Amino acid sequence: MNRNDKDFMAQRIRAQYVEKEATELDELRELDAKVKRPANVFAYVFGSISAIIMGAGMSVIMTDFGEYLNISNTMVTGIVVGGIGLIMALVNYPIYKGILNSRKKKYSGKILELSDKIMKKN
């Protein structure tokens, strides 16, 4: 390694340990994440649960799982369970948008004020 490479590596490692000053842009990023994070977490969790329920309905129909549960008519039970999972998956996006829009309304004033402040400085 030549001298420039060593200096570059040393600077990269050093930068990880130097305390950074919190800037207005960092605060704006945190506010943006604060708006989006709850809606995203809900959508991922609720969507995963609905996919599992829909898959369980398909499993009842397509495998011997229904017989182990002593279900006499696996087709109807599987369709009902799968339908519930499908409905949950369909309503996931409108619920996500509702949560996101309510969070946007709550924090829009702070975000617009801070972004205006940042843009006027530049």
C-alpha positions in Angstrom: 0.0 0.0 0.0 1.3 3.4 -0.8 1.1 6.5 1.4 -2.1 7.8 -0.1 -4.0 4.6 0.4 -2.9 4.4 4.0 -4.0 8.0 4.6 -7.4 7.3 3.0 -8.0 4.1 5.1 -7.0 6.0 8.2 -9.4 8.8 7.4 -12.3 6.4 6.8 -11.7 4.6 10.1 -11.2 7.8 12.0 -14.4 9.3 10.6 -16.4 6.5 12.3 -15.2 7.6 15.7 -15.6 11.3 15.4 -18.8 12.7 16.9 -20.9 14.3 14.4 -22.8 17.5 15.0 -26.5 17.2 14.5 -27.5 19.3 11.5 -30.9 20.5 10.4 -30.8 18.0 7.6 -30.3 15.1 10.0 -33.3 16.4 12.0 -35.4 16.5 8.8 -34.4 12.9 7.9 -35.4 11.8 11.4 -38.8 13.5 11.1 -39.3 11.9 7.7 -38.5 8.5 9.2 -40.8 9.2 12.1 -43.6 9.7 9.7 -43.0 6.6 7.5 -41.8 4.0 10.0 -45.1 3.2 11.8 -47.0 2.8 8.5 -44.2 0.6 7.0 -44.0 -1.6 10.1 -47.7 -2.1 10.1 -47.8 -2.9 6.4 -45.0 -5.5 6.6 -46.4 -7.3 9.7 -50.1 -7.2 8.6 -49.2 -8.3 5.0 -47.0 -11.2 6.3 -49.8 -12.4 8.6 -52.4 -12.2 5.8 -50.1 -14.2 3.5 -49.6 -16.8 6.2 -53.4 -17.1 6.7 -54.0 -17.3 3.0 -51.3 -20.0 2.7 -52.9 -21.9 5.6 -56.2 -22.0 3.7 -54.5 -23.3 0.6 -52.7 -25.9 2.7 -56.0 -27.2 4.2 -57.3 -27.7 0.7 -54.2 -29.2 -1.0 -52.7 -31.4 1.7 -53.8 -33.9 4.4 -53.6 -31.2 7.1 -57.4 -30.9 7.2 -57.6 -34.6 8.0 -55.3 -34.2 11.0 -57.5 -31.5 12.3 -60.6 -33.7 11.8 -62.2 -31.3 9.3 -64.8 -33.2 7.3 -65.0 -30.7 4.3 -61.6 -29.4 3.8 -62.5 -27.5 0.6 -65.0 -25.2 2.2 -62.8 -24.6 5.3 -59.8 -23.9 3.1 -61.6 -21.5 0.9 -63.0 -19.6 3.9 -59.6 -19.4 5.6 -57.8 -18.4 2.4 -60.5 -15.9 1.6 -60.0 -14.2 5.0 -56.3 -14.0 4.2 -57.0 -12.6 0.8 -59.3 -9.9 2.2 -56.7 -9.0 4.8 -54.1 -8.6 2.0 -56.5 -6.5 0.0 -57.2 -4.0 2.8 -53.5 -3.8 3.8 -52.7 -1.0 1.3 -55.7 1.3 2.2 -54.9 0.9 5.9 -51.2 1.7 5.2 -52.1 4.8 3.2 -54.5 5.9 6.0 -51.8 5.6 8.7 -49.2 7.4 6.4 -51.6 10.2 5.6 -52.5 10.8 9.2 -48.8 10.9 10.2 -48.1 13.3 7.3 -50.8 15.6 8.5 -49.4 15.5 12.0 -45.8 16.3 11.1 -46.2 18.3 7.9 -45.9 21.7 9.6 -42.6 20.8 11.2 -41.2 19.2 8.1 -42.2 22.1 5.8 -40.8 24.7 8.2 -37.5 22.8 8.6 -37.1 22.2 4.9 -37.8 25.8 4.1 -35.2 26.8 6.6 -32.6 24.5 5.0 -33.4 25.6 1.4 -33.1 29.3 2.3 -29.6 28.8 3.7 -28.4 27.3 0.4 
